[in-house]
Amino acid sequence: MLELKFDENGLIPVIVVDNKTKEVLTLAYMNEESLKISLEKKLTCFYSRSRDELWLKGETSGNYQHIVSIVADCDKDALVITVEKDGPACHTGAETCFYNKIL
């Protein structure tokens, strides 16, 4: 596996993209443990900075994100994960977390 560059808090930013629509679903963070779980389960698992804990997306809502691919950027300090989703990506029930139009 590539030598990824986690930040000083042991985190790496992750952009999650819908495999069908190519829409950005969310921006989240992973640590080494959540990345390992994601690779093993082929489901997105993130690190919650606010709760200071791991969370498997869909574990409580049923809206799992099945991983299609994971790629790192040129600096290996950010990831893009393409997923097939079982339901809305946002905790508000929206299909994507990015729905607050500015321009």
C-alpha positions as CSV (number, residue, x, y, z in Angstrom):
1,M,0.0,0.0,0.0
2,L,1.1,3.6,-0.6
3,E,2.7,5.5,2.2
4,L,0.0,7.9,3.0
5,K,0.7,11.2,4.8
6,F,-1.6,11.6,7.8
7,D,-1.6,15.1,9.4
8,E,-0.2,15.9,12.9
9,N,-3.4,14.5,14.4
10,G,-3.1,11.2,12.5
11,L,-5.9,12.1,10.1
12,I,-6.3,12.3,6.3
13,P,-9.2,14.1,4.5
14,V,-11.5,12.0,2.4
15,I,-13.8,13.2,-0.3
16,V,-16.6,10.7,-1.0
17,V,-18.1,10.6,-4.5
18,D,-21.2,8.8,-5.8
19,N,-20.1,6.2,-8.4
20,K,-23.2,6.7,-10.5
21,T,-23.8,10.5,-10.4
22,K,-20.2,11.5,-9.7
23,E,-21.6,14.0,-7.2
24,V,-19.5,14.8,-4.1
25,L,-21.3,13.3,-1.2
26,T,-19.3,14.4,1.8
27,L,-15.9,15.4,3.2
28,A,-14.8,13.3,6.1
29,Y,-11.6,12.2,7.9
30,M,-9.9,8.8,8.4
31,N,-7.2,7.7,10.7
32,E,-5.1,4.5,10.0
33,E,-7.6,2.3,11.9
34,S,-10.7,3.6,10.1
35,L,-8.9,3.2,6.7
36,K,-7.9,-0.4,7.7
37,I,-11.6,-1.1,8.6
38,S,-12.8,0.5,5.3
39,L,-10.4,-1.7,3.3
40,E,-11.4,-4.9,5.1
41,K,-15.1,-4.3,5.0
42,K,-15.3,-2.4,1.7
43,L,-17.5,0.1,3.6
44,T,-16.6,3.6,4.5
45,C,-15.5,4.0,8.1
46,F,-14.5,7.4,9.3
47,Y,-13.0,9.1,12.3
48,S,-15.3,11.7,14.0
49,R,-13.3,14.6,15.1
50,S,-16.2,16.0,17.2
51,R,-16.9,12.7,19.0
52,D,-13.3,11.4,19.0
53,E,-14.4,8.0,17.7
54,L,-14.7,5.8,14.7
55,W,-18.0,5.5,12.9
56,L,-19.0,3.1,10.2
57,K,-21.2,5.0,7.8
58,G,-24.7,3.4,7.8
59,E,-24.3,1.5,11.0
60,T,-27.2,3.3,12.6
61,S,-29.0,4.7,9.6
62,G,-28.7,1.7,7.2
63,N,-27.2,4.1,4.6
64,Y,-24.0,2.2,4.0
65,Q,-21.4,3.3,1.4
66,H,-20.0,0.4,-0.5
67,I,-16.5,1.2,-1.7
68,V,-15.8,1.0,-5.4
69,S,-12.4,2.6,-5.4
70,I,-9.9,4.6,-3.3
71,V,-7.3,6.9,-4.8
72,A,-4.8,9.2,-3.2
73,D,-3.8,12.6,-4.6
74,C,-0.3,13.4,-5.9
75,D,1.0,14.3,-2.4
76,K,-0.6,11.2,-0.8
77,D,-2.2,13.5,1.8
78,A,-5.9,13.3,0.7
79,L,-8.2,10.5,-0.6
80,V,-11.1,10.3,-2.9
81,I,-13.4,7.3,-2.3
82,T,-16.0,6.4,-4.9
83,V,-19.0,4.5,-3.5
84,E,-22.3,2.9,-4.3
85,K,-24.6,4.2,-1.6
86,D,-27.6,2.6,0.1
87,G,-29.3,5.9,0.9
88,P,-28.7,9.5,1.6
89,A,-25.2,10.5,2.5
90,C,-26.0,13.4,4.9
91,H,-27.3,13.0,8.4
92,T,-30.0,15.6,7.5
93,G,-31.5,13.1,5.0
94,A,-30.1,15.0,2.0
95,E,-28.5,12.9,-0.8
96,T,-25.3,14.9,-0.4
97,C,-23.8,17.0,2.4
98,F,-23.1,19.7,-0.2
99,Y,-26.5,21.4,-0.8
100,N,-26.0,25.0,0.6
101,K,-25.5,26.9,-2.6
102,I,-23.4,30.0,-2.3
103,L,-23.0,31.1,-5.9
